[in-house]
Amino acid sequence: MAVPKGTTVKRMVRMQTIRLALLVLCLSIVAAAQSASQPDTTPAPAPAFGQTAPILNPENPPVSGVDEPSLELRTASRSFISPGLQVSETADTNGSNNLGSSDLASISRVLGAFDLQQFWPKSDLFLEYVGGGAFYSNPYYVKQLHSAGLEAVTRWRTGQITLRDAFAYLPDGSFNIGFGGVPGFGIATGAGLGTGQAGALPGSHLFGTGQLGSIGNTPRLANTAILDMVQSINPRSAFTVVGAFSNAHFYDSTNTLLNSDQITTQAGYSHLLSRHDQVGMIYAFQLFQFPQNTGGQVFNHVVNLRWSHTISGRMSFVVGAGPQYTDLQEGGELKHWSLSARAQLRYKFAHSSMVASYEKFTSAGSGFFAGADTQAARLGYTRPLGRTWEFYGDMGYSHNKKLQDVLVGGVTAGSYDEGSVIAVLRKHLGRTYDFFAAYRFSELAFDASTCITATCGRISQRQSGTIGVEWHPTPTRIE
């Protein structure tokens, strides 16, 4: 039986295709064998920061340094500028923030923000300004609010150096620039960039803008500058050096609140035990300076031993403790030993995250004391509710005990307790608008009746409810 001519042609084409496929396969096998037997002479790309020394990995930085591990996924680095605007209205049961009294008042706030982030191959720069005004109704007056932040990083193959600065001019010390959240990335308020100060000394994140309690709407200026360097000595070990300066100046017409300066120098060593565990040791010297006719100077020497356990993107736990030696100079010398300690847990669940911390340290006294022995605890929780809703909760408490009596200024009480509870519900309205509602309860209680800023009593208690709208347009790229 004769085979059709068309069928013969199809078979020939099919056989040629099979032969060609077999030839390509054989050539691929030969090429793979040659690649396996001969070294690749193509130059390898330059290693990125952290690849040559695991101790420099940004996901698990040295435990004796300043940075803390990030629990957020890293995205592509882009340079841009971004503005923001927030308008809010608050009902406050103690708008004047006085002792032993209450005065229901409404407070309107208008805040603007401007952020810049610039990336280069080996350097990063972040800048932010947040400012505006607070308009009080009972009695009517206006207060300015200003804050600015800077973070500049320069890296080399075996280390990096970082400059941080935070400035604030505020009507009170609890960062009343808006507890419902502020426009911008939070660099100026210490909440941005995904970095904090987990490895620094206990209480160091409270320098500058943070005050453990305040009375009255007394304007105050605070600034903190921190310069830190990390240098690896091998893939598992690194040295860290930190220098910091902070000050607090109170524009108090009654001359009750105490101005202060604080200088801190710190040196540390970190060693990577495994992929998730580190140990470190820190020595630091702190100098607290007050007006000579009040508290003079306080010298503090601190040694901290610490351990950290980090699971990248999920959990970081840091615990450290050690002795501190304090020398008070008030018409003489008074020396004593005490404990300095810090523990912090940050955990990211599938749909939420939390932070819990405890610290014991020496503080400047928040204007009430010329130095204080402070214990502070905090619990924060964040959870998205559906696609466009988010919930933020925060509880904080601190106990502050006076270090020394002063001749002029300060308060007569020997200690005070301060605590607050905050809840914020935020709704995303598209890509550029947010609506938020917030509630805050706070209380500051002295162990004895005292007089501050022309008010007398023992307890200041406030409840506040806020609603607001925030606008944050799409960032504008600058490269």
C-alpha positions as CSV (number, residue, x, y, z in Angstrom):
1,M,0.0,0.0,0.0
2,A,1.5,3.3,-1.0
3,V,2.1,6.0,1.7
4,P,0.8,9.4,0.9
5,K,3.5,11.9,0.0
6,G,2.3,14.4,2.6
7,T,2.6,11.8,5.4
8,T,6.2,11.1,4.4
9,V,7.1,14.8,4.5
10,K,5.6,15.2,8.0
11,R,7.6,12.2,9.3
12,M,10.8,13.6,7.9
13,V,10.2,17.0,9.6
14,R,9.4,15.3,12.9
15,M,12.7,13.2,12.8
16,Q,14.7,16.3,12.0
17,T,13.1,18.1,15.0
18,I,13.9,15.2,17.3
19,R,17.5,15.1,16.1
20,L,17.9,18.8,16.6
21,A,16.5,18.5,20.2
22,L,19.0,15.7,21.0
23,L,21.9,17.7,19.6
24,V,21.0,20.7,21.8
25,L,20.7,18.4,24.8
26,C,24.1,16.9,24.2
27,L,25.7,20.3,23.8
28,S,24.1,21.5,27.1
29,I,25.5,18.4,29.0
30,V,29.0,19.1,27.6
31,A,28.8,22.7,28.5
32,A,27.7,21.9,32.1
33,A,30.5,19.4,32.5
34,Q,33.1,22.0,31.4
35,S,31.6,24.6,33.8
36,A,31.9,22.1,36.6
37,S,35.5,21.1,35.9
38,Q,36.8,24.7,35.3
39,P,36.7,27.6,37.7
40,D,34.6,30.6,36.7
41,T,36.9,33.5,35.8
42,T,34.1,36.1,35.7
43,P,34.6,38.8,38.4
44,A,32.2,38.4,41.3
45,P,30.1,41.4,42.3
46,A,31.3,43.4,45.3
47,P,29.8,42.0,48.5
48,A,27.0,44.0,50.0
49,F,27.2,45.3,53.6
50,G,26.9,42.5,56.1
51,Q,27.9,39.7,53.7
52,T,31.6,39.7,54.7
53,A,30.8,39.7,58.4
54,P,27.5,38.2,59.7
55,I,27.9,40.3,62.9
56,L,27.1,43.4,60.7
57,N,23.9,41.9,59.3
58,P,21.3,44.7,59.5
59,E,18.7,42.0,60.4
60,N,20.7,41.2,63.5
61,P,23.0,44.1,64.4
62,P,25.5,44.1,67.2
63,V,23.8,43.9,70.6
64,S,26.2,46.5,72.0
65,G,25.3,49.0,69.3
66,V,22.4,51.4,68.9
67,D,20.3,49.8,66.1
68,E,17.7,47.2,66.8
69,P,16.7,44.3,64.5
70,S,13.9,45.2,62.0
71,L,10.8,43.1,62.0
72,E,9.6,44.5,58.7
73,L,10.3,43.2,55.2
74,R,12.8,45.3,53.3
75,T,11.7,46.9,50.1
76,A,13.6,48.5,47.3
77,S,15.5,51.6,48.3
78,R,14.2,54.7,46.5
79,S,15.0,58.4,47.0
80,F,12.1,60.7,47.4
81,I,10.5,63.6,49.2
82,S,7.1,63.4,50.8
83,P,4.8,66.0,52.5
84,G,2.0,65.4,54.9
85,L,-0.8,67.3,56.7
86,Q,-2.9,66.5,59.8
87,V,-5.9,68.3,61.3
88,S,-7.4,67.0,64.6
89,E,-9.8,68.0,67.4
90,T,-9.3,66.9,71.0
91,A,-11.6,67.0,74.1
92,D,-9.4,67.1,77.2
93,T,-10.6,66.9,80.8
94,N,-7.4,68.7,82.0
95,G,-6.3,70.8,79.1
96,S,-4.0,73.0,81.2
97,N,-2.3,69.8,82.6
98,N,-2.5,71.1,86.2
99,L,-2.2,69.4,89.6
100,G,-5.4,68.8,91.7
101,S,-7.8,70.4,89.2
102,S,-9.7,69.8,86.0
103,D,-10.8,72.1,83.2
104,L,-12.7,70.6,80.2
105,A,-11.2,72.2,77.1
106,S,-11.1,71.6,73.3
107,I,-7.7,71.6,71.6
108,S,-7.4,72.0,67.8
109,R,-4.1,70.9,66.2
110,V,-2.8,71.6,62.7
111,L,0.4,69.8,61.8
112,G,2.5,69.6,58.7
113,A,5.3,67.3,57.8
114,F,8.1,67.1,55.2
115,D,10.3,64.0,54.7
116,L,13.3,63.4,52.6
117,Q,15.2,60.1,52.1
118,Q,18.2,59.9,49.8
119,F,20.1,56.7,49.0
120,W,23.7,56.5,47.6
121,P,25.7,53.3,47.1
122,K,27.3,53.5,50.5
123,S,25.4,56.2,52.3
124,D,21.8,57.0,53.4
125,L,20.2,60.3,54.5
126,F,16.8,60.7,56.2
127,L,15.4,64.2,57.2
128,E,12.1,65.1,58.7
129,Y,10.3,68.2,60.0
130,V,7.0,68.2,61.8
131,G,5.5,71.4,63.0
132,G,2.3,73.4,63.5
133,G,0.1,74.8,66.3
134,A,-2.2,73.8,69.1
135,F,-5.2,76.1,69.7
136,Y,-6.7,75.9,73.2
137,S,-10.2,77.0,74.0
138,N,-10.4,77.5,77.8
139,P,-8.8,80.0,78.1
140,Y,-8.0,80.7,74.4
141,Y,-4.3,80.6,73.6
142,V,-2.0,79.2,70.9
143,K,1.1,77.0,71.4
144,Q,3.7,76.3,68.8
145,L,4.9,72.7,68.1
146,H,8.1,71.9,66.3
147,S,10.2,68.8,65.9
148,A,12.9,67.8,63.5
149,G,14.9,64.6,63.0
150,L,18.0,63.5,61.1
151,E,19.7,60.2,60.4
152,A,22.8,59.9,58.2
153,V,24.6,56.6,57.6
154,T,27.9,55.9,55.9
155,R,29.0,52.3,55.4
156,W,32.2,50.5,54.4
157,R,33.0,46.9,54.0
158,T,33.6,46.2,57.7
159,G,31.6,48.8,59.5
160,Q,29.4,51.9,59.5
161,I,29.0,55.2,61.3
162,T,25.6,56.8,62.0
163,L,24.6,60.3,63.1
164,R,21.2,60.8,64.6
165,D,19.7,64.0,65.9
166,A,16.2,64.8,67.3
167,F,15.0,68.3,68.2
168,A,11.7,69.3,69.7
169,Y,10.0,72.5,71.0
170,L,6.7,71.5,72.7
171,P,4.1,72.9,75.1
172,D,4.6,69.8,77.4
173,G,6.8,66.8,77.8
174,S,4.5,63.9,76.7
175,F,5.1,64.8,73.1
176,N,1.6,66.4,72.8
177,I,2.2,66.8,69.1
178,G,-0.4,64.2,68.6
179,F,-0.9,60.8,70.2
180,G,-3.1,59.6,67.4
181,G,0.0,59.5,65.2
182,V,1.8,62.2,63.4
183,P,2.1,62.8,59.7
184,G,5.4,61.7,58.1
185,F,7.6,58.7,58.9
186,G,8.2,59.4,62.6
187,I,12.0,60.2,62.4
188,A,11.6,63.4,64.4
189,T,9.6,61.5,67.1
190,G,11.9,58.5,67.3
191,A,9.4,56.1,65.8
192,G,10.5,55.9,62.2
193,L,13.0,54.0,60.0
194,G,12.3,50.8,61.7
195,T,15.3,51.4,63.9
196,G,15.4,52.1,67.6
197,Q,18.1,51.9,70.3
198,A,17.8,48.3,71.6
199,G,21.5,48.0,72.2
200,A,22.1,51.3,73.8
201,L,22.0,52.0,77.5
202,P,18.7,51.5,79.5
203,G,16.7,54.7,79.2
204,S,18.7,56.1,76.2
205,H,15.6,56.1,74.0
206,L,14.0,58.5,76.5
207,F,16.6,61.3,75.9
208,G,15.5,64.5,74.3
209,T,11.9,64.6,73.2
210,G,10.8,62.0,75.7
211,Q,9.8,63.1,79.2
212,L,8.6,60.9,82.0
213,G,5.7,63.1,83.1
214,S,4.9,66.8,82.9
215,I,2.9,69.4,84.7
216,G,1.4,72.5,83.1
217,N,1.7,73.7,79.5
218,T,5.2,74.9,80.0
219,P,7.1,75.3,76.7
220,R,10.3,73.3,76.6
221,L,13.1,72.8,74.2
222,A,14.9,69.4,73.9
223,N,17.6,68.1,71.6
224,T,19.5,64.8,71.4
225,A,22.5,64.1,69.2
226,I,23.9,60.5,68.9
227,L,27.0,59.5,67.0
228,D,27.7,55.7,66.9
229,M,30.2,53.6,65.0
230,V,30.4,49.8,64.4
231,Q,33.6,48.1,63.4
232,S,33.8,44.3,62.8
233,I,37.1,42.6,63.8
234,N,36.1,39.3,62.3
235,P,32.9,37.7,60.9
236,R,31.6,37.0,64.4
237,S,32.8,39.9,66.5
238,A,32.6,43.7,66.5
239,F,33.4,46.8,68.5
240,T,30.9,49.6,69.0
241,V,31.5,53.2,70.2
242,V,28.7,55.7,71.0
243,G,28.8,59.4,72.0
244,A,25.6,61.3,72.8
245,F,24.5,64.7,74.1
246,S,21.0,65.8,75.2
247,N,19.6,68.8,76.9
248,A,16.2,70.0,78.2
249,H,15.4,73.6,78.8
250,F,12.1,74.7,80.4
251,Y,10.7,78.1,79.8
252,D,9.1,78.2,83.3
253,S,8.3,81.6,84.6
254,T,8.1,80.2,88.2
255,N,11.6,78.8,88.0
256,T,10.4,75.5,89.5
257,L,11.4,73.1,86.7
258,L,15.1,72.2,86.4
259,N,17.1,72.5,83.2
260,S,19.6,69.7,82.5
261,D,22.3,68.6,80.1
262,Q,23.4,65.0,79.7
263,I,26.6,63.6,78.1
264,T,27.1,59.9,77.5
265,T,30.1,58.0,76.1
266,Q,29.8,54.3,75.6
267,A,32.1,51.5,74.3
268,G,31.0,47.9,73.7
269,Y,31.9,44.5,72.3
270,S,29.6,42.0,70.6
271,H,30.1,38.4,69.7
272,L,27.9,36.2,67.5
273,L,27.3,32.8,69.2
274,S,25.1,31.5,66.4
275,R,22.8,32.7,63.7
276,H,20.3,33.8,66.2
277,D,22.2,34.5,69.4
278,Q,24.6,37.2,70.5
279,V,26.4,38.2,73.7
280,G,27.9,41.6,74.5
281,M,29.4,43.9,77.1
282,I,29.1,47.7,77.5
283,Y,30.9,50.2,79.6
284,A,29.5,53.8,79.7
285,F,30.2,57.1,81.4
286,Q,27.3,59.5,82.0
287,L,27.5,63.1,83.2
288,F,24.3,64.9,84.3
289,Q,24.6,68.7,84.7
290,F,22.1,71.0,86.4
291,P,22.4,74.7,87.4
292,Q,25.1,74.9,90.1
293,N,22.7,76.5,92.6
294,T,20.3,73.5,92.2
295,G,21.9,70.1,91.7
296,G,25.3,70.6,90.3
297,Q,26.6,67.4,88.6
298,V,26.0,63.7,88.8
299,F,28.6,61.2,87.6
300,N,27.5,57.7,86.5
301,H,29.5,54.7,85.6
302,V,27.6,51.8,84.0
303,V,28.6,48.2,83.1
304,N,26.1,46.1,81.2
305,L,26.3,42.4,80.2
306,R,23.7,41.4,77.6
307,W,22.3,38.6,75.5
308,S,20.0,38.8,72.4
309,H,18.0,36.2,70.5
310,T,16.7,37.2,67.1
311,I,14.7,35.4,64.5
312,S,14.8,37.6,61.4
313,G,11.5,39.2,60.5
314,R,9.7,37.6,63.4
315,M,11.2,38.2,66.9
316,S,13.9,40.0,68.8
317,F,14.6,39.6,72.5
318,V,17.3,41.6,74.4
319,V,18.1,41.3,78.1
320,G,21.0,43.0,79.9
321,A,21.9,44.0,83.5
322,G,24.9,45.2,85.4
323,P,26.1,47.5,88.2
324,Q,26.2,51.3,88.1
325,Y,28.3,53.6,90.3
326,T,26.8,57.0,91.0
327,D,28.7,60.0,92.4
328,L,26.5,63.0,93.5
329,Q,28.2,66.3,94.1
330,E,26.0,68.6,96.2
331,G,28.2,70.6,98.5
332,G,30.2,67.4,99.0
333,E,30.2,63.8,97.6
334,L,27.7,61.0,98.0
335,K,28.5,57.7,96.3
336,H,26.4,54.6,96.0
337,W,26.0,51.4,93.9
338,S,22.8,50.4,92.2
339,L,21.5,48.2,89.4
340,S,21.0,49.1,85.7
341,A,18.9,46.7,83.6
342,R,16.9,46.4,80.5
343,A,14.7,43.7,78.9
344,Q,12.8,44.1,75.6
345,L,10.7,41.6,73.5
346,R,9.5,42.5,70.1
347,Y,7.3,39.9,68.3
348,K,5.6,39.8,65.0
349,F,2.6,37.5,64.7
350,A,0.8,36.6,61.5
351,H,-1.5,39.6,61.6
352,S,-0.2,41.7,64.5
353,S,2.9,42.8,66.4
354,M,3.8,43.7,70.0
355,V,6.6,45.2,72.0
356,A,7.2,44.7,75.8
357,S,10.0,46.3,77.7
358,Y,11.3,47.0,81.3
359,E,14.2,49.3,82.2
360,K,16.0,50.5,85.3
361,F,18.3,53.4,84.9
362,T,19.4,56.9,86.1
363,S,17.4,59.7,84.4
364,A,17.7,63.5,84.4
365,G,14.5,63.8,86.4
366,S,12.1,65.4,83.8
367,G,12.6,68.8,85.3
368,F,11.1,67.7,88.7
369,F,14.3,66.3,90.3
370,A,18.1,66.9,89.8
371,G,18.5,63.3,88.8
372,A,16.2,60.3,89.4
373,D,16.4,56.5,89.9
374,T,13.9,55.4,87.3
375,Q,12.0,52.2,86.5
376,A,9.9,52.1,83.4
377,A,7.7,49.5,81.7
378,R,5.8,49.5,78.4
379,L,3.5,47.3,76.4
380,G,2.5,48.1,72.8
381,Y,0.3,46.2,70.4
382,T,-0.6,46.8,66.7
383,R,-3.1,44.9,64.6
384,P,-4.8,45.5,61.2
385,L,-8.6,45.1,61.3
386,G,-9.6,44.1,57.8
387,R,-8.2,45.7,54.7
388,T,-8.4,49.4,55.7
389,W,-8.6,49.5,59.5
390,E,-5.7,49.4,62.0
391,F,-5.6,49.3,65.8
392,Y,-2.8,50.6,68.0
393,G,-2.7,50.1,71.8
394,D,0.0,51.3,74.2
395,M,0.4,51.1,78.0
396,G,3.3,52.7,79.9
397,Y,4.3,53.1,83.6
398,S,7.3,54.6,85.4
399,H,8.4,55.1,89.0
400,N,10.9,57.9,89.6
401,K,12.7,58.4,92.9
402,K,14.7,61.5,93.7
403,L,18.5,61.2,93.8
404,Q,19.3,64.4,95.8
405,D,17.7,67.4,97.5
406,V,18.3,70.8,95.9
407,L,18.4,74.3,97.3
408,V,16.5,76.1,94.5
409,G,13.9,74.7,92.1
410,G,12.5,71.2,91.7
411,V,9.7,69.7,93.8
412,T,9.5,68.8,97.4
413,A,8.2,65.3,96.8
414,G,10.5,62.4,97.1
415,S,9.1,60.3,94.2
416,Y,6.4,60.2,91.6
417,D,4.6,57.6,89.5
418,E,3.5,58.2,85.9
419,G,1.3,56.0,83.7
420,S,-0.8,56.1,80.6
421,V,-3.1,54.0,78.4
422,I,-3.6,54.9,74.7
423,A,-5.9,53.3,72.0
424,V,-5.9,54.5,68.4
425,L,-8.2,53.3,65.6
426,R,-7.1,54.3,62.1
427,K,-9.0,54.0,58.8
428,H,-7.3,54.3,55.4
429,L,-9.4,56.3,52.9
430,G,-7.8,55.4,49.7
431,R,-4.0,55.8,49.2
432,T,-3.7,59.4,50.4
433,Y,-6.1,60.0,53.3
434,D,-6.5,58.5,56.8
435,F,-9.1,59.0,59.4
436,F,-8.3,58.3,63.1
437,A,-9.9,58.3,66.5
438,A,-7.9,58.0,69.7
439,Y,-8.4,57.8,73.4
440,R,-5.8,58.5,76.1
441,F,-5.8,58.3,79.9
442,S,-2.8,59.5,81.9
443,E,-2.0,60.1,85.5
444,L,1.0,61.6,87.3
445,A,1.0,61.2,91.1
446,F,3.6,62.5,93.6
447,D,4.1,60.9,97.0
448,A,3.4,64.3,98.7
449,S,1.6,67.5,97.8
450,T,3.8,69.9,95.9
451,C,3.5,73.2,93.9
452,I,4.5,73.4,90.2
453,T,3.8,76.2,87.7
454,A,1.5,78.1,90.2
455,T,-0.7,75.0,90.9
456,C,-0.6,72.8,94.0
457,G,-1.6,69.2,94.6
458,R,-0.5,65.7,94.5
459,I,-2.2,64.2,91.4
460,S,-2.7,65.3,87.8
461,Q,-5.1,63.2,85.8
462,R,-6.2,63.6,82.2
463,Q,-8.6,61.9,79.8
464,S,-8.5,62.9,76.1
465,G,-10.5,61.9,73.0
466,T,-9.3,62.9,69.5
467,I,-10.6,62.6,66.0
468,G,-8.6,63.7,63.0
469,V,-7.8,63.5,59.3
470,E,-4.4,63.0,57.7
471,W,-3.3,63.6,54.1
472,H,-0.1,62.0,52.8
473,P,0.2,62.2,49.0
474,T,2.3,59.7,46.9
475,P,6.0,60.5,47.5
476,T,7.8,62.2,44.7
477,R,10.9,60.5,43.4
478,I,14.1,62.6,43.2
479,E,16.3,60.3,41.1
